Amino acid sequence: MKILVVTNPVAGGGKTLRLLPRIKRWLSGSVHEFFFVIPESPAEMHSNILNASAQGIDAILLSGGDGTVHHALPAIVETDIPFGFLPCGRGNDFARNIGLTMDLKNNCSLLSDPSFHRLDLPSVNQVPFVSIAYVGFDAEVNHLANHQKGYFDGTLGYIVCVLKALRNFKPFNVEMTIDDEAWRGRVMMVSVANAPFYGGGMKIAPDAKMNDGRLDVCIVKEISKLELLQQFPKVFKGTHVSHPRIMMKTGQRIKILSEEQREIFADGEPAGTLPAECTIGDQSVRILSPAKPPPGRCMNSPAKQVKR
C-alpha cells in the first residue's frame, strides 16, 4: 500500500513534530511505501488528503491528537479513503476508543498487517465528529483546556481545568428530543457519544459502540458543585452512570434547545453554539486499526470488518 503520513506540527505542543524522525525510522521496516507531509493549517491538511486520493494513495496515517482527526474528517468523508492514527497529542481519546495503546513504536508495527473497519460518523449541526459532542460543564472545561498554555497534558491537565471551570459554572435549562422522546430539565451537561472516552481518558459513555448506528446520551441533571466534584473520579471508570441524577439514553437523532447560547464542542474542538441537532446513520469512515480490537471498545462485532 501507499500511505500518506499527515503530521500536525502543532499537536501536543509540538510533540508530534519532535517525534517525526523516530516515526519515520519505525515505519521504514514496513512492507508499505510511506510519503510524508506537514500541513501548516487545517485547510492545507484538507487539500493534502484530497490530492492524495487523486494521486493513488491507498490510505492516510494521521500523526497528532484528537483535533487532528477532527479537522481531517471532512476530506476523509469526501474521498472515503481509510485512515490510521498515531496518537501524539495531549488527550488521545480517539486512540483509546479504537483500541490503540500510546506505544507509538508498536502502533507503527501494527501497520504492517492492518485490519480495516468501518465506523459510524455522526454529526452535530452538520459538523462531523467521530467520538463525542457535548455542551455544558464539560464544554467549558474543554474551552479552558484549549486556551491553557500547556502547564499539564492529558488527564492531569483536564483535572486542573475542571477545578477552574467549577468556580463560575452555572446549570442551565434544556429541552431535548431523543428520537421521539421529549425531555426537559435543568442540567450540568449533556454528552452525545459515538464512543466511550473523552477528556483524556474519561469513560463518559461506557456502553457506546462506534459501529452500532446509535448515539449514547449522558445527561447530568443539576447537582451541587460539591456533588459534581465527588462524582468526577467515577467517570474514569464509567461507574458514574449509576448516580440517580445521571440519565443515560440512546437514539439516532438528538435535539438540544436552550434559551442560553452555550458553546458546543466535538472531539475536543469548538462546533458552534446551541441549539444542536446530532444525527447518526448517514455517513461512515474506514479506519486502520489492530486486527483484534479490544471487546467493548470500538467495534460491536467483527461483522462490519472490511478487508482490502
ABEGO torsion letter per residue (X at the ends): XBBBBBBBAABGGGAAAAAAAAAAAAAAABABBBBBBBBABAAAAAAAAAAAAAAGBABBBBBEBAAAAAAAAAAAAAAGBBBBBBBABAAGAAAAAAGBBABAAAAAAAAABBBBBBBBBBBBGGBBBABBBBBEAAAAAAAAAAABAGABBEAAAAAAAAAAAAAABBBBBBBBBBEABBBBEBBABBBBBABABBGGGBBABAABBAAAGBBBBBBBBBBBAAAAAAAAAAAAAGAAAABAABBBBBBABBBBBBABBBBBBBGGBBAEBOBBBBBBGABBBBBBBBABBBBGBABABAAABBBX
